[in-house]
Amino acid sequence: MIEIKILSPCGILGYGFPKESFQRGLEKKPDVIAVDAGSTDAGPHKLGAGVGIVSKRAVKKDLELILAGGFDLKIPIIIGSAGGAGAKKHVEWTMEIIEEIIQEKKLFFKTAVIHADIEKEYVRNRLETNNLFPMKFVPQLTENDLEKTNNIVGQMGVEPIIEALENGAQLIVAGRAYDPSAFAAYPILKGFDPALAYHLGKILECGALCAEPGTTKDCIIGHLRKDHFIVEALNPIRKCYTTSVAGHTLYEKDHPYILHGPGIKLDLSECKFEQYSDSTVKVSGSEIEFPKQYTIKLEGAVKVAYRTLVIAGIRDPIMIENIEDIKEEVINQVQNYFDEIPTDEYQIIYHVYGKNGVMGIREPSKQISHELGIVIEAIASTQELANTICSAARSTMLHYGYEGRKSTAGNLAFLYSPSDIEFGPVYKFTLYHLINVDDPKELFPIEYFDLFNKEELKNDSN
């Protein structure tokens, strides 16, 4: 093969994409359709709670087009980080949707499911032997946190996906995976440069975010060749430029040109970005190193508390001027009233939008809006206690008599009625750690089976 074409429908499965863009991609006869379905961008909740990033309806809407397109062209379909966080619950949820579509659309796929779940005992052994390495700014795992952790996954590289392709899988549903893996696996299997394959995968995994105007909700196609690749948007309203593709290469990295992944170190310092046509970009010069020690990232989450919150607005300039003192005094009054409750069982947190609501203490601007949006958040050991503390903080601030107030009416304008919103469980990452492995595939078992239309099989047997 002198060229491999990889079709990426969207940034995350379920984000959606125009049918017309996808059809243009199919008309270019891609060799593989790959899509990333997950992320830790939204924090630990999805992994801990075992729920998806997007709705079942949205995922099914995307998969109906993707599965039909791959079936018609008889090309592999690869899904990475199925269900959002890639744990067993997420993979099973994705497979239920796929099976529904196969029954409805009368499709057939030889399927591989690659599991990414890691047993606690395996992690415990690593912890006891000091072979578990926290990433930057991550605390070391404790036995207590490990015991409470309910979902642990490992982030797979391309190797398990390549094995599934070698064994003839037409549909690959992978648990938690390094984002570019779903895109890089097929071309690496076919002998293409791994550096270019991974770099292209890094760009394609976010859909058309590398184009202008950029979005994750549209299709993109990559043309991988011997010593370069071409990135092409599939919607006429979008174009790829050297600046947009190079800019996206910098996306979500802690270093401008070094990118670490399972078993790789991608070096993009010598990359060259050229305008290939008025709407496509040619990229060359990607380089890769394969460290002697293969490293995999583990992710695990635990439920730590419950949350209740209230959203309100403030417009009184006197209150706005004194908001910091008012916030502290409200906390003091709540603590004094509930003096029988240990203060380590709950926490009151403020998010003041219009005054450092996004960047907090890192905000360089001293400008304050004429109105403030405030979120009062109560975190507690039980939902009942979170509800209680939130209610107390809300009512205290609502009627707080700050100096200079000109009326005795309420200080807050509530967005909703009822004002207090019961959020539910709160999770934290207990595991964001690296481990060394001897075999890149040892933690990722593969299950093979055929998916087919049962009714059609029944009719054939009759």
Order of alpha helices (4+ residues) and beta strands (2+ residues): beta-alpha-beta-alpha-alpha-beta-alpha-beta-alpha-beta-alpha-beta-alpha-beta-alpha-alpha-beta-beta-alpha-beta-beta-beta-beta-beta-beta-alpha-alpha-beta-beta-alpha-beta-beta-beta-alpha
